[in-house]
Amino acid sequence: MSGDVKWVSEDDLVTKVQSIMRNTGFRALPVCRDDGQIVGIISRESALTVTSRRSNIEVRGLMNTNVASCKPTDDILMAGRKMISARVKQLPVVDESNRVIGMISSLDILSAIVKQDYKPRKKLVKDIMSRRVVFCHENDELSKVWNTMLESGYGGLPVINDHDVVVGIITRTDLLKRRSALISRESGKTKRIKVSRLMTRNVKTVNPESDIEEAANLMVSIRVIRLPVVDANKKLVGIIDTEDVLRAYI
């Protein structure tokens, strides 16, 4: 687990959450009382719904009070099962008094699994990949991507060109880092910024016949939580994330 915990209080503004997430890359922040006791959690997805016109929104209005957490003495695989069950990619680590003492991510758990040389129950990427992929085009406007992320719940989308070839990936972190690019449904303003301006290029990919252990090692080594799956012509055919890979192991 990481002991470098950033947390916010219920009466903090969500714009503060956005700033912390933008500077640290955290996908979720615990919401705590002054003594560090956890009362909720706020996700990056929720934080991104707030725009400059709603800058007075407090954390209490968007936080989730049904928090999945783990103990520092929990087994790694147990923590992974909790994460999969709750469909989250980060868990607060709490002590006996329910005070937050750390955070653990799906990538942390996958890293531990790789280092301890666990063997997956499934062998190939094609056995775990999602074939119905939510993606976007490099020439799409960010307003479309913003809406797609909100509606689908996905925090990152593969980017393709006119030939269905994967040319990049765009994430909520990219949107947070470029605050001026955040598009709101209620603002009435449209910023005609193309995906190609914000996306990460030279994205790593795997193919359907790749070994799951190979994919897990790649995720851990380059610190990413999702990998597009491409065919021999680099065309998009699927996607896997850390949850898919963890399921293959545990």
JODARA-V275721 format. One line per field, one symbol per residue. phi: phi as a letter, one per 40 degrees, with the letter a starting at -180 (. if undefined). psi: psi as a letter, one per 20 degrees, with the letter a starting at -180 (. if undefined). burial: + if it has 9 or more other ideal C-beta (glycine too) atoms within 8 Angstrom, else -. A space follows every 50 residues. Layout:
BEGIN
phi: ???
psi: ???
burial: ???
END
This chain:
BEGIN
phi: .ccccbbbbcccccccddcccccbgccabcbbcdcgccbiabccdccccc bccbccccddcbccccccaabccccdccccccccccfbbabcbbcccgcc babbbcccccccccccfcbccbbbdccbccccccbabccccccccdcccc ccgccabcbbbcbgccbiabbccdcccbdcccbbcccgbbccbcddcbcc cfccbbbdccccccccccdccbfbbabcbbcccgccbiabbccdccdccb
psi: qpinpprrrhjqqhhggggghhhhjqiqpqpqrhjjppiaqprhgghiip rhilijpqhhiiqpinpprrqhiqqghghghggggilrjqpqpqahjkpp irqprhhgghghgghjkqpqhqhqhiiiqphnpprrqhjqqhhggghggg hhipiqpqpraijjppiaqprhgghhhmhiippqhihjqpompqhhhiqp rlqqrrrhjqqhhggghggghjlqjqpqpqahjjqpiaqqrhgggghhh.
burial: -+--+-++++-+++-+++-+++---+++++++---+++++++++++++-+ +--++-++++-+++--++++-+-+-+++++++++---+++++++----++ ++++++++++++++-----+---++++++---+-++++-+++++++++++ ----++++++----++++++++++++-+--++++--+---+--+++-+++ --+-++++-+-+++++++++----++++++----+++++++++++++++-
END
